[in-house]
Amino acid sequence: MTLLTAESLVEPHLEKGSILIGGEPHVVHCHYYNHFLQTSIEDAEGIYPVEEVLVWTAQEVAHALFRNIFTKKGIHDFNQRKSLVESLYSSCGFGKISLQGITSEGGEISTPYEHYAYTYAATFPSRPKGKRGVAYFSQGYIAGAIEAIYDLPLGSIGSEQTACLTQGDPAVRWRFYRLSHLLPLSPSVQEGKAQTGTLVQPRDTRVPMAQIRDAVLGLPLNPDPDTGLIEAFGVVLTRLPGNYYTLISERHFQRMIQVVGEEVRQVVLDMLIESGHVCAFNTLGGIMQSAEWDAVVRPYLDTPEDWIYGISAVLPAIGWGIVECSQRPSAQAWNLCLRNWYETTALAALPSPALDHSPFAKGLFAGIMALVYKAGIAEKSLTFDGVLYRQLFQEGRIYETEFLESRLQGGEKDVLRARVGHV
């Protein structure tokens, strides 16, 4: 049997603005967003056991993802399954792992290259030995993969991280083991309540929306063969399951309200909104100053508004959904419609989600407006670091975003307005 390549498993769906791997929507994000969201959740470790959100959610997604691939592709040999997991792990930018010492009873895995740990250690001071390592996602992802490899029920494998680059260790290390009782995990929502739509071509711009989307889809996001990490657009990228981001946000929000009470609702919401704002500044800002942007998008940009159209065309190519500008944006306001927005689509599949809109979208589109109209990315080269972020937003976010319609409140689509106004 010819072994499948990880790249052959990537399935773009233009009519949804999504990218599926093993039936799971995958989205491109950078290490700044990954760390901001995870650290914000990890800060609650004294309030509830955060690993139940950060690790278990990854385990649920990986179990479904690999079970689907193995079943659909007819892969029954355990060693072939392990090789495919290792390949996909690197192809998505998570790092490098070897599962050859793993059995159905578990085992240990060690690697000097893991996305969260590697980028954290390169960016921040070492964490004290008393704190956990930061490789929560990989811990759960590998646990779920082991279950799928050996056809075990979801929740059969327990795990712990025993070493981390962030604590000065030379490698990340995890231990995996069979449990006598299943963990209380839930099957992945997979595509959720997916929508279809069309990437509309606005009449007031020469920015070719579909052409840009297709060109970005064709750009290779190849990991370094030695590290399994993807460095592009001035950041370190992952193609991570979108349901992971959505569900850790939802579950953190839910757990905080359950433990602390309703008074914490707005605090947590603002953190989730800020994660989208940080993502716009770093991930999308990096894209808009990249050589790829200059080659594919910049030739069509005549006005600041064209920059907004251009980045809107990129979003479905990285799996986030379809963005339609309802009217021409301006420095004062931007009305837009989202179809199959990945956060909404996953939340809509839950029986009773605590979130009634996408906080990530609120922060993201406010951040795009600030990049174009406040930071002036169309006119000058920017250095995306903490200094610039504080200079721009020390008095609060410059734009605020409101949902005029939400699928999570009974609407047919997500309709937003971003407008001037500190929050």
Protein Blocks (a to p, Z undefined) as FASTA:
>chain_A
ZZddfklmpccdfknopaceehiacddddfklmmmmmmmmmmmmmmpcfklmmmmmmmmm
mmmmmmmmmmmnopabfklmmmmmmmmmmmnonaccdfklpcfkbpadddfbdfklmmmm
mmmccddfkbccfklmlmmmmmmmmmmmnopaehkagcddfbdfklopabdcddddddfb
dcdddddeklmjaddddddddfkbcbdfklmmmmmmmpccdddfklopaceehiacdddd
fklmmmmmmmmmmmmmmmnomklmmmmmmmmmmmmmmmmmmmmmmmmmcfklmmmmmmmp
mbfklmmmmmmmmmmmnonapcddfbacdfkbccdddehiaklmmmmmpmbafbfcdfkl
mmmmmmmmmmmmmnommmpccdddfklmmmmmmnopfbdcddfbdfknopabdcdddded
dZZ
